[in-house]
Amino acid sequence: MSEKTADTIAITGAFSYTGKYATRLLLNRGYKIRTLTYHVDRNNPFGDKVQAFPFDFDHPDRLIQTLRGASTLINTYWVRFARGKTTFETAVQNTRTLISAAKEAGVSRIVHVSIANPSAESPLSYYQGKAHLERAVIDSGLSYTILRPTVIFGLEDILINNIAWFIRHLPVFGIPGDGRYSIRPIYVEDMARLIVDAVDQPGNTICDAVGPETFSFEELVKLIAAQLGRPARLVHLPMPLAYVATFVTGWFVRDVVLTWEEYQGLMGNLLAPEGPATGQTRLSDWLAENHDHVGRRYASEVARHYAGSSQNRPTVR
């Protein structure tokens, strides 16, 4: 590895959803990029501009060598749901290993992607794990920015796209509960900009990554249906029944549509933190421009991260 240079950034998941957009911005700003990924053999859309190295959590010394010479680590690594040997607990431990390796390698700054409203007291493992990792970043002694996104929308997103897919293909759409709980989505390019801008920010910062619009879940579904030109035939369901319906649907699409914890987080208003917008793009405007493309294909989390692999691989945003 080369000696430390302020021009080198390490990012997890440069070939993933948000990571891909952030990497494009980093390259446009002249940074040299290394990525850690579970998909070293995947087609590299950036060619020789991005060096790919494996996540090697079982060999921290190799992680240290990969990170040596980088000034900043951008971390998007996490799991959306437990699968096989991959659990929230292993994801927490792996991330702690990554943070320790970064410090040992001489990395001076971490830009860490968390989640809105994490809490160490949360009964939800997802939010509890995210809170523990925020504390690990803070206690590392490294300079940091922690970003807390809600729902990240864009052409490759999961939630908004799949709501549209269900509206296109099903005669009715089930709304869990009263549908009044809120979502404050942020556009993927706005999220990428927050990540990349944080590389050169001084000091330590924790920031909600939220867009300028807030919708109740029912308003969101109606907006998507209107932009698709489809009648919004909505039926309100008790949360357990709605979960069973999506669980069964997951068998047919071979995916995890929504987890029980995601239902609880959504209906607990954890995806609509208050405060000023940090993203500029309005979902309503974006849908108006992209309604022909949204929901044309089902976006499978399992296919995106696990297909063609015998390993149980976590996700990266």
WOZI-V752490 format. One record per pair of residues at least 12 apart in sequence whose ideal C-beta (glycine too) atoms are under 7 Angstrom apart, sorted by the first residue. I is the first residue (numbers start at 0). J is the second residue. D is the distance in whole Angstrom. If there is no record, write none. Layout:
I&J&D / I&J&D
//
This chain:
0&64&6 / 0&67&5 / 0&68&5 / 1&68&5 / 2&68&6 / 3&68&5 / 3&70&7 / 3&105&5 / 4&68&6 / 5&70&5 / 6&30&6 / 6&31&5 / 7&31&5 / 7&33&7 / 7&68&5 / 7&69&5 / 7&70&6 / 8&25&6 / 8&30&5 / 8&32&6 / 8&69&6 / 8&70&7 / 8&71&5 / 8&73&6 / 8&198&6 / 9&33&5 / 9&35&7 / 9&66&5 / 9&69&4 / 9&72&5 / 10&22&6 / 10&32&6 / 10&34&5 / 10&73&4 / 11&34&7 / 11&35&5 / 11&73&7 / 11&74&5 / 11&75&5 / 11&76&4 / 11&315&5 / 12&34&7 / 12&36&6 / 12&75&5 / 12&76&7 / 12&315&3 / 12&316&7 / 13&32&6 / 13&34&4 / 13&36&7 / 13&49&5 / 14&36&6 / 14&38&6 / 14&41&6 / 14&43&7 / 14&44&7 / 15&75&7 / 15&315&4 / 15&316&7 / 16&155&5 / 16&187&7 / 16&316&6 / 17&75&6 / 17&151&6 / 17&187&6 / 17&190&6 / 17&191&6 / 17&316&4 / 18&75&5 / 18&315&6 / 18&316&7 / 20&187&5 / 20&188&6 / 20&191&4 / 21&73&7 / 21&191&4 / 21&194&5 / 21&195&6 / 22&45&6 / 22&49&6 / 24&191&6 / 24&192&7 / 24&195&4 / 25&195&6 / 26&45&7 / 26&48&6 / 28&195&7 / 32&48&7 / 32&49&5 / 33&50&5 / 33&52&6 / 33&65&7 / 33&69&6 / 34&49&6 / 34&51&5 / 35&52&6 / 35&54&5 / 35&65&6 / 36&51&6 / 36&54&7 / 37&54&6 / 37&312&4 / 39&51&5 / 39&53&5 / 52&65&4 / 56&93&4 / 56&96&5 / 59&96&6 / 59&99&7 / 59&100&5 / 62&96&7 / 62&97&6 / 62&100&4 / 63&100&5 / 63&103&5 / 63&104&5 / 66&100&6 / 66&101&5 / 66&104&4 / 66&106&6 / 67&104&4 / 67&105&6 / 69&106&6 / 70&106&7 / 70&107&6 / 70&108&7 / 71&106&7 / 71&108&4 / 71&110&6 / 71&198&5 / 72&101&5 / 72&106&5 / 72&109&5 / 73&110&5 / 73&194&6 / 74&94&7 / 74&97&7 / 74&109&6 / 74&111&5 / 74&112&6 / 75&112&5 / 75&315&5 / 75&316&4 / 76&94&6 / 76&97&7 / 76&313&7 / 76&315&5 / 77&90&6 / 77&313&6 / 77&314&6 / 78&90&4 / 78&313&4 / 78&314&6 / 79&300&6 / 79&314&5 / 80&255&5 / 80&258&5 / 82&311&5 / 83&311&3 / 84&311&5 / 85&311&4 / 85&312&7 / 85&313&5 / 87&124&4 / 87&125&6 / 87&128&4 / 90&128&7 / 90&313&5 / 91&128&5 / 91&131&6 / 91&132&6 / 94&132&5 / 95&135&5 / 98&135&6 / 98&136&6 / 98&139&5 / 102&139&6 / 102&141&6 / 106&141&7 / 107&141&6 / 107&142&6 / 108&141&6 / 108&142&4 / 108&143&7 / 109&136&6 / 109&139&7 / 109&141&5 / 109&143&5 / 110&144&5 / 110&194&6 / 110&197&5 / 110&198&6 / 111&136&5 / 111&143&6 / 111&145&5 / 112&146&5 / 112&148&7 / 112&316&6 / 113&129&5 / 113&132&7 / 113&133&6 / 113&145&5 / 113&146&7 / 113&147&5 / 114&126&6 / 114&129&5 / 114&147&6 / 114&148&7 / 115&147&5 / 115&148&7 / 115&149&5 / 115&207&6 / 115&269&6 / 115&270&6 / 115&272&5 / 116&269&4 / 116&272&6 / 117&129&4 / 117&130&4 / 117&133&6 / 118&130&5 / 119&131&6 / 123&260&5 / 123&263&6 / 123&264&6 / 124&260&7 / 125&260&5 / 125&264&7 / 126&264&7 / 126&269&7 / 133&145&6 / 142&203&6 / 143&203&5 / 144&197&4 / 144&200&6 / 144&204&5 / 144&206&7 / 145&205&5 / 146&193&6 / 146&194&7 / 146&197&7 / 146&206&6 / 146&208&5 / 147&206&7 / 147&207&5 / 147&208&6 / 148&185&6 / 148&190&6 / 148&208&4 / 149&182&7 / 149&183&5 / 149&184&6 / 149&185&6 / 149&209&6 / 149&270&4 / 149&271&7 / 150&182&6 / 150&184&4 / 150&270&6 / 151&185&6 / 151&187&5 / 151&190&5 / 151&316&7 / 152&184&5 / 152&186&6 / 152&187&7 / 152&282&6 / 152&285&7 / 153&186&6 / 153&187&3 / 154&289&7 / 154&292&6 / 156&187&7 / 157&298&5 / 157&300&6 / 159&223&7 / 159&293&7 / 160&293&6 / 160&294&6 / 160&298&5 / 161&256&7 / 161&297&6 / 161&298&6 / 162&220&6 / 162&223&5 / 163&223&5 / 163&227&6 / 163&293&4 / 163&294&3 / 164&294&4 / 164&297&5 / 166&223&6 / 166&224&5 / 166&227&6 / 166&229&5 / 166&294&7 / 167&227&6 / 167&229&7 / 167&294&5 / 170&232&6 / 171&232&5 / 171&234&5 / 172&220&6 / 172&231&7 / 172&232&7 / 172&233&5 / 173&234&6 / 173&236&5 / 173&241&5 / 173&244&6 / 174&216&7 / 174&217&6 / 174&220&7 / 174&233&5 / 174&234&7 / 174&235&5 / 174&236&7 / 175&236&6 / 175&238&5 / 175&241&4 / 175&262&6 / 175&266&6 / 176&235&7 / 176&238&6 / 176&266&6 / 177&235&7 / 178&215&6 / 178&216&5 / 178&217&3 / 178&235&7 / 179&215&5 / 179&217&7 / 180&215&7 / 180&216&6 / 180&265&6 / 180&266&5 / 180&268&5 / 181&213&5 / 181&214&7 / 181&215&6 / 181&268&6 / 181&271&4 / 182&214&5 / 182&216&6 / 182&219&6 / 182&270&5 / 182&271&6 / 183&209&5 / 183&210&6 / 183&213&5 / 183&270&7 / 183&271&4 / 183&272&7 / 184&210&5 / 184&282&5 / 185&208&5 / 185&209&6 / 185&210&4 / 185&278&4 / 186&210&6 / 186&278&6 / 186&280&4 / 186&285&6 / 188&280&7 / 189&210&7 / 189&278&3 / 189&279&6 / 189&280&5 / 190&208&6 / 190&278&7 / 193&208&6 / 193&277&6 / 206&277&6 / 207&272&5 / 207&274&6 / 207&277&6 / 208&277&6 / 208&278&7 / 209&272&6 / 209&276&6 / 209&277&6 / 209&278&7 / 210&276&6 / 210&278&4 / 210&280&7 / 210&281&7 / 210&282&6 / 211&276&4 / 211&278&7 / 211&279&7 / 211&281&6 / 212&281&5 / 212&282&6 / 212&283&6 / 213&271&6 / 216&265&7 / 217&233&7 / 220&233&7 / 222&283&6 / 222&286&7 / 223&286&7 / 226&286&4 / 226&287&6 / 226&290&4 / 227&290&6 / 227&294&7 / 238&262&6 / 238&266&6 / 242&259&6 / 242&262&6 / 245&257&5 / 252&297&6 / 252&299&7 / 253&299&7 / 253&301&6 / 254&299&4 / 254&300&6 / 254&301&5 / 255&300&6 / 255&301&6 / 300&314&7
//
